[in-house]
Amino acid sequence: MLVLSSIILALIFPNKVVPDQIVTFQKHAEILHVSTDLPKIGNWWRVPKGVDEMTIFVKANNTETVLFWLIPTGTQTWGQRELIGYDKDGSDGWTLTWKFGNRVLHDHIHVQALGDQTLSNSSINITTSFP
């Protein structure tokens, strides 16, 4: 809008100098999609028997770093979260390959996209498949 105003003023007053105006827009970090390389049944990503690692894929815009947290299911469990990894280079996509070993999982993976003074959050559910 400011640029348009400057153009209009320049057309109306062609012999007057119109100062350049700097317009900046802050782009907010935004998570568009979170997925894994595991099968999904309903709202839960399932860890098949014998699998001991997974890759988490995040599609995000205006992001500088992505944090990956493991949070137990239940209420008021944010304080029990565990940082399982991060990605600071989105040139190849935002991903984390997490080697969790033989842990039994019934948790949330919380993803945070950090931008320039902004933050976006998303989470997925993960559970170990039982025979």
N, CA, C and O atoms as a GROMACS GRO file, in nm:
protein
  524
    1MET      N    1   0.082  -0.119   0.000
    1MET     CA    2   0.000   0.000   0.000
    1MET      C    3   0.087   0.126   0.000
    1MET      O    4   0.055   0.223  -0.068
    2LEU      N    5   0.197   0.123   0.076
    2LEU     CA    6   0.285   0.238   0.081
    2LEU      C    7   0.351   0.263  -0.054
    2LEU      O    8   0.368   0.378  -0.095
    3VAL      N    9   0.389   0.157  -0.122
    3VAL     CA   10   0.451   0.171  -0.253
    3VAL      C   11   0.351   0.231  -0.351
    3VAL      O   12   0.386   0.319  -0.430
    4LEU      N   13   0.227   0.184  -0.347
    4LEU     CA   14   0.123   0.237  -0.434
    4LEU      C   15   0.100   0.385  -0.406
    4LEU      O   16   0.083   0.464  -0.499
    5SER      N   17   0.100   0.423  -0.279
    5SER     CA   18   0.085   0.564  -0.243
    5SER      C   19   0.197   0.648  -0.302
    5SER      O   20   0.172   0.758  -0.352
    6SER      N   21   0.320   0.599  -0.297
    6SER     CA   22   0.435   0.670  -0.353
    6SER      C   23   0.421   0.689  -0.503
    6SER      O   24   0.455   0.795  -0.556
    7ILE      N   25   0.372   0.588  -0.572
    7ILE     CA   26   0.354   0.596  -0.717
    7ILE      C   27   0.247   0.699  -0.750
    7ILE      O   28   0.265   0.779  -0.842
    8ILE      N   29   0.138   0.698  -0.677
    8ILE     CA   30   0.029   0.794  -0.701
    8ILE      C   31   0.078   0.936  -0.678
    8ILE      O   32   0.050   1.025  -0.758
    9LEU      N   33   0.152   0.959  -0.568
    9LEU     CA   34   0.206   1.092  -0.540
    9LEU      C   35   0.302   1.138  -0.650
    9LEU      O   36   0.302   1.254  -0.688
   10ALA      N   37   0.383   1.046  -0.700
   10ALA     CA   38   0.478   1.080  -0.807
   10ALA      C   39   0.404   1.118  -0.935
   10ALA      O   40   0.451   1.205  -1.009
   11LEU      N   41   0.291   1.055  -0.962
   11LEU     CA   42   0.212   1.089  -1.081
   11LEU      C   43   0.143   1.224  -1.065
   11LEU      O   44   0.134   1.302  -1.160
   12ILE      N   45   0.093   1.252  -0.944
   12ILE     CA   46   0.023   1.377  -0.919
   12ILE      C   47   0.120   1.494  -0.915
   12ILE      O   48   0.092   1.602  -0.968
   13PHE      N   49   0.234   1.474  -0.851
   13PHE     CA   50   0.335   1.580  -0.834
   13PHE      C   51   0.466   1.535  -0.900
   13PHE      O   52   0.560   1.497  -0.829
   14PRO      N   53   0.474   1.539  -1.033
   14PRO     CA   54   0.592   1.485  -1.102
   14PRO      C   55   0.722   1.561  -1.074
   14PRO      O   56   0.830   1.504  -1.090
   15ASN      N   57   0.715   1.688  -1.033
   15ASN     CA   58   0.835   1.766  -1.009
   15ASN      C   59   0.881   1.761  -0.863
   15ASN      O   60   0.980   1.824  -0.828
   16LYS      N   61   0.812   1.689  -0.780
   16LYS     CA   62   0.848   1.679  -0.638
   16LYS      C   63   0.918   1.544  -0.613
   16LYS      O   64   0.886   1.444  -0.677
   17VAL      N   65   1.009   1.545  -0.522
   17VAL     CA   66   1.079   1.422  -0.485
   17VAL      C   67   0.995   1.349  -0.381
   17VAL      O   68   0.959   1.406  -0.277
   18VAL      N   69   0.964   1.224  -0.408
   18VAL     CA   70   0.890   1.140  -0.312
   18VAL      C   71   0.990   1.046  -0.248
   18VAL      O   72   1.054   0.968  -0.317
   19PRO      N   73   1.005   1.054  -0.115
   19PRO     CA   74   1.104   0.969  -0.050
   19PRO      C   75   1.072   0.821  -0.067
   19PRO      O   76   0.957   0.779  -0.066
   20ASP      N   77   1.180   0.743  -0.083
   20ASP     CA   78   1.163   0.597  -0.088
   20ASP      C   79   1.113   0.548   0.047
   20ASP      O   80   1.159   0.593   0.152
   21GLN      N   81   1.022   0.458   0.041
   21GLN     CA   82   0.970   0.402   0.164
   21GLN      C   83   1.005   0.254   0.168
   21GLN      O   84   0.989   0.182   0.069
   22ILE      N   85   1.052   0.212   0.281
   22ILE     CA   86   1.091   0.073   0.297
   22ILE      C   87   0.973  -0.003   0.357
   22ILE      O   88   0.922   0.033   0.463
   23VAL      N   89   0.933  -0.106   0.288
   23VAL     CA   90   0.823  -0.189   0.335
   23VAL      C   91   0.879  -0.327   0.368
   23VAL      O   92   0.937  -0.393   0.282
   24THR      N   93   0.861  -0.370   0.489
   24THR     CA   94   0.907  -0.503   0.528
   24THR      C   95   0.788  -0.585   0.577
   24THR      O   96   0.697  -0.532   0.641
   25PHE      N   97   0.790  -0.710   0.546
   25PHE     CA   98   0.687  -0.802   0.589
   25PHE      C   99   0.753  -0.915   0.666
   25PHE      O  100   0.846  -0.978   0.617
   26GLN      N  101   0.705  -0.940   0.785
   26GLN     CA  102   0.760  -1.050   0.863
   26GLN      C  103   0.688  -1.177   0.820
   26GLN      O  104   0.565  -1.186   0.828
   27LYS      N  105   0.765  -1.275   0.776
   27LYS     CA  106   0.707  -1.402   0.736
   27LYS      C  107   0.710  -1.495   0.857
   27LYS      O  108   0.815  -1.515   0.918
   28HIS      N  109   0.596  -1.550   0.889
   28HIS     CA  110   0.584  -1.636   1.006
   28HIS      C  111   0.623  -1.779   0.973
   28HIS      O  112   0.591  -1.830   0.865
   29ALA      N  113   0.692  -1.844   1.065
   29ALA     CA  114   0.721  -1.986   1.051
   29ALA      C  115   0.587  -2.060   1.044
   29ALA      O  116   0.492  -2.025   1.114
   30GLU      N  117   0.582  -2.160   0.958
   30GLU     CA  118   0.456  -2.231   0.938
   30GLU      C  119   0.484  -2.378   0.906
   30GLU      O  120   0.552  -2.409   0.808
   31ILE      N  121   0.431  -2.467   0.987
   31ILE     CA  122   0.439  -2.611   0.959
   31ILE      C  123   0.319  -2.647   0.874
   31ILE      O  124   0.204  -2.624   0.913
   32LEU      N  125   0.345  -2.704   0.757
   32LEU     CA  126   0.239  -2.743   0.666
   32LEU      C  127   0.198  -2.889   0.682
   32LEU      O  128   0.081  -2.924   0.668
   33HIS      N  129   0.299  -2.975   0.712
   33HIS     CA  130   0.270  -3.118   0.719
   33HIS      C  131   0.380  -3.190   0.795
   33HIS      O  132   0.498  -3.157   0.782
   34VAL      N  133   0.342  -3.290   0.875
   34VAL     CA  134   0.437  -3.376   0.945
   34VAL      C  135   0.400  -3.520   0.915
   34VAL      O  136   0.283  -3.558   0.923
   35SER      N  137   0.500  -3.602   0.879
   35SER     CA  138   0.476  -3.744   0.852
   35SER      C  139   0.599  -3.825   0.890
   35SER      O  140   0.701  -3.769   0.928
   36THR      N  141   0.589  -3.955   0.878
   36THR     CA  142   0.701  -4.044   0.907
   36THR      C  143   0.709  -4.150   0.797
   36THR      O  144   0.627  -4.155   0.706
   37ASP      N  145   0.811  -4.236   0.808
   37ASP     CA  146   0.824  -4.348   0.716
   37ASP      C  147   0.759  -4.475   0.771
   37ASP      O  148   0.783  -4.584   0.721
   38LEU      N  149   0.678  -4.460   0.875
   38LEU     CA  150   0.608  -4.573   0.937
   38LEU      C  151   0.464  -4.580   0.886
   38LEU      O  152   0.412  -4.482   0.833
   39PRO      N  153   0.400  -4.696   0.901
   39PRO     CA  154   0.258  -4.705   0.861
   39PRO      C  155   0.170  -4.626   0.959
   39PRO      O  156   0.199  -4.617   1.078
   40LYS      N  157   0.063  -4.569   0.906
   40LYS     CA  158  -0.030  -4.493   0.988
   40LYS      C  159  -0.164  -4.564   0.989
   40LYS      O  160  -0.219  -4.599   0.885
   41ILE      N  161  -0.216  -4.584   1.109
   41ILE     CA  162  -0.348  -4.644   1.127
   41ILE      C  163  -0.430  -4.548   1.212
   41ILE      O  164  -0.399  -4.525   1.329
   42GLY      N  165  -0.534  -4.492   1.153
   42GLY     CA  166  -0.613  -4.391   1.224
   42GLY      C  167  -0.528  -4.268   1.248
   42GLY      O  168  -0.468  -4.213   1.155
   43ASN      N  169  -0.522  -4.224   1.373
   43ASN     CA  170  -0.442  -4.106   1.409
   43ASN      C  171  -0.305  -4.142   1.465
   43ASN      O  172  -0.235  -4.055   1.516
   44TRP      N  173  -0.266  -4.268   1.456
   44TRP     CA  174  -0.140  -4.314   1.516
   44TRP      C  175  -0.046  -4.369   1.411
   44TRP      O  176  -0.084  -4.448   1.326
   45TRP      N  177   0.080  -4.325   1.419
   45TRP     CA  178   0.187  -4.384   1.341
   45TRP      C  179   0.234  -4.505   1.420
   45TRP      O  180   0.265  -4.493   1.539
   46ARG      N  181   0.240  -4.622   1.357
   46ARG     CA  182   0.271  -4.748   1.424
   46ARG      C  183   0.414  -4.793   1.397
   46ARG      O  184   0.460  -4.793   1.283
   47VAL      N  185   0.484  -4.831   1.505
   47VAL     CA  186   0.619  -4.887   1.492
   47VAL      C  187   0.603  -5.038   1.482
   47VAL      O  188   0.568  -5.103   1.581
   48PRO      N  189   0.629  -5.097   1.366
   48PRO     CA  190   0.617  -5.242   1.351
   48PRO      C  191   0.722  -5.315   1.436
   48PRO      O  192   0.827  -5.260   1.467
   49LYS      N  193   0.692  -5.438   1.471
   49LYS     CA  194   0.784  -5.521   1.546
   49LYS      C  195   0.915  -5.533   1.470
   49LYS      O  196   0.916  -5.555   1.349
   50GLY      N  197   1.027  -5.519   1.541
   50GLY     CA  198   1.159  -5.531   1.482
   50GLY      C  199   1.216  -5.401   1.427
   50GLY      O  200   1.333  -5.397   1.389
   51VAL      N  201   1.138  -5.294   1.423
   51VAL     CA  202   1.186  -5.164   1.374
   51VAL      C  203   1.243  -5.086   1.491
   51VAL      O  204   1.180  -5.078   1.596
   52ASP      N  205   1.362  -5.028   1.473
   52ASP     CA  206   1.426  -4.956   1.583
   52ASP      C  207   1.465  -4.812   1.548
   52ASP      O  208   1.537  -4.747   1.624
   53GLU      N  209   1.419  -4.764   1.433
   53GLU     CA  210   1.442  -4.625   1.396
   53GLU      C  211   1.331  -4.578   1.304
   53GLU      O  212   1.263  -4.657   1.239
   54MET      N  213   1.316  -4.448   1.299
   54MET     CA  214   1.215  -4.388   1.212
   54MET      C  215   1.267  -4.256   1.160
   54MET      O  216   1.354  -4.194   1.222
   55THR      N  217   1.214  -4.213   1.046
   55THR     CA  218   1.246  -4.081   0.992
   55THR      C  219   1.119  -3.997   0.996
   55THR      O  220   1.013  -4.041   0.953
   56ILE      N  221   1.133  -3.877   1.049
   56ILE     CA  222   1.022  -3.782   1.058
   56ILE      C  223   1.046  -3.675   0.952
   56ILE      O  224   1.156  -3.620   0.943
   57PHE      N  225   0.944  -3.647   0.873
   57PHE     CA  226   0.952  -3.548   0.765
   57PHE      C  227   0.861  -3.430   0.798
   57PHE      O  228   0.746  -3.449   0.838
   58VAL      N  229   0.913  -3.310   0.782
   58VAL     CA  230   0.835  -3.189   0.809
   58VAL      C  231   0.839  -3.099   0.686
   58VAL      O  232   0.946  -3.071   0.633
   59LYS      N  233   0.724  -3.056   0.644
   59LYS     CA  234   0.716  -2.955   0.539
   59LYS      C  235   0.682  -2.824   0.609
   59LYS      O  236   0.577  -2.811   0.671
   60ALA      N  237   0.773  -2.725   0.598
   60ALA     CA  238   0.755  -2.598   0.668
   60ALA      C  239   0.805  -2.482   0.584
   60ALA      O  240   0.896  -2.497   0.503
   61ASN      N  241   0.744  -2.368   0.604
   61ASN     CA  242   0.784  -2.245   0.537
   61ASN      C  243   0.843  -2.147   0.637
   61ASN      O  244   0.808  -2.149   0.756
   62ASN      N  245   0.932  -2.060   0.589
   62ASN     CA  246   0.988  -1.950   0.669
   62ASN      C  247   1.050  -2.001   0.799
   62ASN      O  248   1.026  -1.945   0.906
   63THR      N  249   1.129  -2.106   0.788
   63THR     CA  250   1.182  -2.176   0.905
   63THR      C  251   1.334  -2.178   0.900
   63THR      O  252   1.394  -2.197   0.794
   64GLU      N  253   1.396  -2.160   1.016
   64GLU     CA  254   1.542  -2.165   1.028
   64GLU      C  255   1.590  -2.292   1.096
   64GLU      O  256   1.697  -2.343   1.064
   65THR      N  257   1.511  -2.344   1.190
   65THR     CA  258   1.546  -2.466   1.264
   65THR      C  259   1.418  -2.540   1.299
   65THR      O  260   1.315  -2.478   1.327
   66VAL      N  261   1.423  -2.673   1.297
   66VAL     CA  262   1.310  -2.754   1.342
   66VAL      C  263   1.356  -2.840   1.459
   66VAL      O  264   1.458  -2.909   1.451
   67LEU      N  265   1.280  -2.835   1.568
   67LEU     CA  266   1.307  -2.915   1.688
   67LEU      C  267   1.209  -3.031   1.693
   67LEU      O  268   1.092  -3.016   1.656
   68PHE      N  269   1.257  -3.147   1.739
   68PHE     CA  270   1.174  -3.267   1.750
   68PHE      C  271   1.174  -3.312   1.896
   68PHE      O  272   1.280  -3.344   1.951
   69TRP      N  273   1.058  -3.316   1.958
   69TRP     CA  274   1.044  -3.353   2.099
   69TRP      C  275   0.962  -3.481   2.111
   69TRP      O  276   0.868  -3.503   2.034
   70LEU      N  277   0.997  -3.565   2.208
   70LEU     CA  278   0.915  -3.680   2.245
   70LEU      C  279   0.845  -3.643   2.375
   70LEU      O  280   0.910  -3.606   2.473
   71ILE      N  281   0.712  -3.653   2.376
   71ILE     CA  282   0.633  -3.616   2.493
   71ILE      C  283   0.540  -3.733   2.527
   71ILE      O  284   0.470  -3.783   2.440
   72PRO      N  285   0.539  -3.776   2.653
   72PRO     CA  286   0.447  -3.884   2.692
   72PRO      C  287   0.302  -3.842   2.670
   72PRO      O  288   0.269  -3.724   2.677
   73THR      N  289   0.217  -3.940   2.644
   73THR     CA  290   0.074  -3.910   2.638
   73THR      C  291   0.025  -3.878   2.779
   73THR      O  292   0.091  -3.911   2.878
   74GLY      N  293  -0.088  -3.816   2.786
   74GLY     CA  294  -0.144  -3.779   2.916
   74GLY      C  295  -0.160  -3.628   2.925
   74GLY      O  296  -0.141  -3.556   2.827
   75THR      N  297  -0.194  -3.582   3.043
   75THR     CA  298  -0.214  -3.438   3.062
   75THR      C  299  -0.095  -3.379   3.136
   75THR      O  300  -0.030  -3.446   3.217
   76GLN      N  301  -0.066  -3.255   3.107
   76GLN     CA  302   0.040  -3.179   3.170
   76GLN      C  303   0.175  -3.253   3.165
   76GLN      O  304   0.244  -3.265   3.266
   77THR      N  305   0.211  -3.302   3.046
   77THR     CA  306   0.334  -3.379   3.030
   77THR      C  307   0.445  -3.301   2.960
   77THR      O  308   0.551  -3.356   2.932
   78TRP      N  309   0.421  -3.173   2.929
   78TRP     CA  310   0.522  -3.093   2.860
   78TRP      C  311   0.654  -3.090   2.937
   78TRP      O  312   0.761  -3.090   2.877
   79GLY      N  313   0.646  -3.089   3.068
   79GLY     CA  314   0.767  -3.086   3.151
   79GLY      C  315   0.848  -3.215   3.143
   79GLY      O  316   0.965  -3.217   3.183
   80GLN      N  317   0.789  -3.322   3.091
   80GLN     CA  318   0.858  -3.450   3.077
   80GLN      C  319   0.912  -3.472   2.936
   80GLN      O  320   0.957  -3.581   2.902
   81ARG      N  321   0.907  -3.369   2.855
   81ARG     CA  322   0.949  -3.383   2.716
   81ARG      C  323   1.098  -3.413   2.707
   81ARG      O  324   1.176  -3.380   2.797
   82GLU      N  325   1.135  -3.476   2.596
   82GLU     CA  326   1.275  -3.510   2.568
   82GLU      C  327   1.308  -3.464   2.427
   82GLU      O  328   1.241  -3.502   2.332
   83LEU      N  329   1.411  -3.382   2.414
   83LEU     CA  330   1.454  -3.338   2.281
   83LEU      C  331   1.524  -3.457   2.214
   83LEU      O  332   1.628  -3.503   2.261
   84ILE      N  333   1.467  -3.504   2.104
   84ILE     CA  334   1.525  -3.621   2.036
   84ILE      C  335   1.608  -3.580   1.915
   84ILE      O  336   1.677  -3.663   1.856
   85GLY      N  337   1.602  -3.452   1.877
   85GLY     CA  338   1.686  -3.407   1.766
   85GLY      C  339   1.639  -3.276   1.709
   85GLY      O  340   1.536  -3.221   1.750
   86TYR      N  341   1.716  -3.227   1.614
   86TYR     CA  342   1.683  -3.101   1.546
   86TYR      C  343   1.744  -3.102   1.408
   86TYR      O  344   1.835  -3.180   1.379
   87ASP      N  345   1.694  -3.014   1.322
   87ASP     CA  346   1.747  -2.997   1.187
   87ASP      C  347   1.762  -2.848   1.163
   87ASP      O  348   1.666  -2.772   1.175
   88LYS      N  349   1.884  -2.807   1.129
   88LYS     CA  350   1.912  -2.666   1.102
   88LYS      C  351   1.932  -2.636   0.954
   88LYS      O  352   1.956  -2.522   0.917
   89ASP      N  353   1.920  -2.739   0.870
   89ASP     CA  354   1.943  -2.720   0.727
   89ASP      C  355   1.824  -2.775   0.649
   89ASP      O  356   1.812  -2.895   0.627
   90GLY      N  357   1.736  -2.686   0.608
   90GLY     CA  358   1.616  -2.728   0.536
   90GLY      C  359   1.636  -2.740   0.387
   90GLY      O  360   1.538  -2.760   0.314
   91SER      N  361   1.759  -2.727   0.339
   91SER     CA  362   1.782  -2.731   0.194
   91SER      C  363   1.742  -2.866   0.134
   91SER      O  364   1.705  -2.873   0.017
   92ASP      N  365   1.749  -2.972   0.213
   92ASP     CA  366   1.709  -3.105   0.166
   92ASP      C  367   1.577  -3.148   0.230
   92ASP      O  368   1.544  -3.267   0.230
   93GLY      N  369   1.503  -3.054   0.284
   93GLY     CA  370   1.380  -3.085   0.357
   93GLY      C  371   1.412  -3.094   0.505
   93GLY      O  372   1.526  -3.120   0.543
   94TRP      N  373   1.313  -3.074   0.587
   94TRP     CA  374   1.331  -3.082   0.733
   94TRP      C  375   1.304  -3.225   0.776
   94TRP      O  376   1.191  -3.272   0.767
   95THR      N  377   1.407  -3.295   0.822
   95THR     CA  378   1.392  -3.435   0.860
   95THR      C  379   1.475  -3.468   0.984
   95THR      O  380   1.570  -3.398   1.019
   96LEU      N  381   1.436  -3.576   1.046
   96LEU     CA  382   1.514  -3.634   1.155
   96LEU      C  383   1.501  -3.785   1.146
   96LEU      O  384   1.390  -3.839   1.142
   97THR      N  385   1.615  -3.854   1.143
   97THR     CA  386   1.614  -3.999   1.157
   97THR      C  387   1.650  -4.028   1.302
   97THR      O  388   1.760  -3.997   1.348
   98TRP      N  389   1.554  -4.088   1.373
   98TRP     CA  390   1.566  -4.112   1.516
   98TRP      C  391   1.581  -4.260   1.544
   98TRP      O  392   1.494  -4.340   1.509
   99LYS      N  393   1.692  -4.297   1.606
   99LYS     CA  394   1.716  -4.436   1.646
   99LYS      C  395   1.670  -4.451   1.791
   99LYS      O  396   1.740  -4.409   1.883
  100PHE      N  397   1.555  -4.511   1.809
  100PHE     CA  398   1.498  -4.524   1.943
  100PHE      C  399   1.522  -4.660   2.006
  100PHE      O  400   1.485  -4.684   2.121
  101GLY      N  401   1.585  -4.751   1.932
  101GLY     CA  402   1.619  -4.882   1.987
  101GLY      C  403   1.496  -4.967   2.015
  101GLY      O  404   1.405  -4.975   1.932
  102ASN      N  405   1.493  -5.031   2.131
  102ASN     CA  406   1.382  -5.121   2.163
  102ASN      C  407   1.282  -5.056   2.260
  102ASN      O  408   1.212  -5.127   2.332
  103ARG      N  409   1.276  -4.924   2.262
  103ARG     CA  410   1.180  -4.853   2.347
  103ARG      C  411   1.038  -4.889   2.308
  103ARG      O  412   1.006  -4.904   2.190
  104VAL      N  413   0.955  -4.902   2.407
  104VAL     CA  414   0.812  -4.918   2.383
  104VAL      C  415   0.753  -4.778   2.383
  104VAL      O  416   0.767  -4.703   2.480
  105LEU      N  417   0.687  -4.743   2.275
  105LEU     CA  418   0.637  -4.606   2.258
  105LEU      C  419   0.485  -4.599   2.262
  105LEU      O  420   0.416  -4.684   2.205
  106HIS      N  421   0.435  -4.500   2.327
  106HIS     CA  422   0.295  -4.457   2.320
  106HIS      C  423   0.299  -4.309   2.357
  106HIS      O  424   0.259  -4.270   2.467
  107ASP      N  425   0.347  -4.228   2.263
  107ASP     CA  426   0.386  -4.090   2.290
  107ASP      C  427   0.341  -3.998   2.177
  107ASP      O  428   0.283  -4.041   2.077
  108HIS      N  429   0.371  -3.870   2.198
  108HIS     CA  430   0.353  -3.770   2.094
  108HIS      C  431   0.492  -3.725   2.048
  108HIS      O  432   0.584  -3.715   2.129
  109ILE      N  433   0.506  -3.700   1.920
  109ILE     CA  434   0.625  -3.632   1.872
  109ILE      C  435   0.580  -3.490   1.838
  109ILE      O  436   0.499  -3.468   1.749
  110HIS      N  437   0.635  -3.397   1.913
  110HIS     CA  438   0.599  -3.256   1.898
  110HIS      C  439   0.707  -3.190   1.813
  110HIS      O  440   0.826  -3.204   1.840
  111VAL      N  441   0.664  -3.119   1.710
  111VAL     CA  442   0.755  -3.054   1.617
  111VAL      C  443   0.739  -2.904   1.631
  111VAL      O  444   0.628  -2.851   1.631
  112GLN      N  445   0.853  -2.834   1.642
  112GLN     CA  446   0.852  -2.689   1.648
  112GLN      C  447   0.937  -2.634   1.534
  112GLN      O  448   1.055  -2.669   1.521
  113ALA      N  449   0.878  -2.550   1.453
  113ALA     CA  450   0.950  -2.479   1.347
  113ALA      C  451   0.981  -2.340   1.400
  113ALA      O  452   0.892  -2.263   1.434
  114LEU      N  453   1.111  -2.308   1.405
  114LEU     CA  454   1.154  -2.179   1.455
  114LEU      C  455   1.190  -2.090   1.337
  114LEU      O  456   1.273  -2.125   1.253
  115GLY      N  457   1.126  -1.974   1.332
  115GLY     CA  458   1.155  -1.877   1.227
  115GLY      C  459   1.218  -1.754   1.288
  115GLY      O  460   1.263  -1.756   1.403
  116ASP      N  461   1.220  -1.647   1.213
  116ASP     CA  462   1.273  -1.521   1.261
  116ASP      C  463   1.170  -1.458   1.356
  116ASP      O  464   1.077  -1.391   1.310
  117GLN      N  465   1.186  -1.479   1.483
  117GLN     CA  466   1.099  -1.428   1.589
  117GLN      C  467   0.960  -1.490   1.588
  117GLN      O  468   0.869  -1.435   1.650
  118THR      N  469   0.942  -1.602   1.518
  118THR     CA  470   0.813  -1.670   1.519
  118THR      C  471   0.833  -1.819   1.542
  118THR      O  472   0.944  -1.871   1.529
  119LEU      N  473   0.724  -1.887   1.578
  119LEU     CA  474   0.728  -2.028   1.614
  119LEU      C  475   0.599  -2.093   1.566
  119LEU      O  476   0.491  -2.035   1.578
  120SER      N  477   0.611  -2.214   1.510
  120SER     CA  478   0.494  -2.291   1.470
  120SER      C  479   0.506  -2.430   1.532
  120SER      O  480   0.615  -2.486   1.538
  121ASN      N  481   0.394  -2.486   1.577
  121ASN     CA  482   0.392  -2.614   1.646
  121ASN      C  483   0.299  -2.713   1.577
  121ASN      O  484   0.197  -2.675   1.520
  122SER      N  485   0.336  -2.840   1.584
  122SER     CA  486   0.250  -2.948   1.537
  122SER      C  487   0.291  -3.075   1.610
  122SER      O  488   0.402  -3.082   1.664
  123SER      N  489   0.205  -3.173   1.612
  123SER     CA  490   0.243  -3.300   1.676
  123SER      C  491   0.177  -3.417   1.606
  123SER      O  492   0.073  -3.403   1.541
  124ILE      N  493   0.240  -3.532   1.622
  124ILE     CA  494   0.185  -3.657   1.572
  124ILE      C  495   0.189  -3.758   1.686
  124ILE      O  496   0.262  -3.740   1.784
  125ASN      N  497   0.110  -3.864   1.673
  125ASN     CA  498   0.106  -3.971   1.772
  125ASN      C  499   0.186  -4.089   1.722
  125ASN      O  500   0.181  -4.123   1.604
  126ILE      N  501   0.260  -4.152   1.813
  126ILE     CA  502   0.343  -4.267   1.778
  126ILE      C  503   0.321  -4.377   1.880
  126ILE      O  504   0.319  -4.351   2.000
  127THR      N  505   0.305  -4.500   1.834
  127THR     CA  506   0.286  -4.611   1.926
  127THR      C  507   0.352  -4.738   1.872
  127THR      O  508   0.363  -4.757   1.750
  128THR      N  509   0.395  -4.821   1.962
  128THR     CA  510   0.456  -4.949   1.926
  128THR      C  511   0.344  -5.048   1.897
  128THR      O  512   0.248  -5.059   1.973
  129SER      N  513   0.357  -5.120   1.786
  129SER     CA  514   0.259  -5.223   1.752
  129SER      C  515   0.285  -5.344   1.839
  129SER      O  516   0.399  -5.385   1.859
  130PHE      N  517   0.178  -5.401   1.888
  130PHE     CA  518   0.191  -5.522   1.966
  130PHE      C  519   0.138  -5.639   1.883
  130PHE      O  520   0.046  -5.623   1.803
  131PRO      N  521   0.197  -5.758   1.903
  131PRO     CA  522   0.153  -5.873   1.822
  131PRO      C  523   0.008  -5.911   1.847
  131PRO      O  524  -0.042  -6.006   1.786
   0.00000   0.00000   0.00000
